[in-house]
Amino acid sequence: MIVLPNGFNVFPEDIEIALRDAGIRESVVIETEPGRIEAVCLAPAGPLGGTAPSPDEIRASIAAAVKAANAVLGPNQRIAGWRLWPDSDFPRTHTLKVKRDPVRAWAKAGLPSGG
């Protein structure tokens, strides 16, 4: 759970579901600065046997999905920015849950964000 500076509680899972509904295959929602909610997204999988999408197409697709998710989220749940995870999958536990701490550390290291 993320507790915003204004006292509101935000559940990352709710935002991640909205992103999944908008077309992001998987994401991790974190608070990078007090009150700033960001999504770290996996790149969409390319079509089987087809050409892989270009980086610009990937970024446009993710930006559109974040915009669509923000349209259905409450004002305190809206995503302020997003980042594209550099690997093909997130680090996972032996039960296949995403390890949020390494993702949070990567985001806070100041790497460039997508939006």
Secondary structure, DSSP 8 states (H G I E B T S, - for coil): -EE-TTS-EE-HHHHHHHHHHHT-S-EEEEEEETTEEEEEE------TTS----HHHHHHHHHHHHHHHHHHS-TTT---EEEE-SSSS--B-TTS-B-HHHHHHHHHTT-----
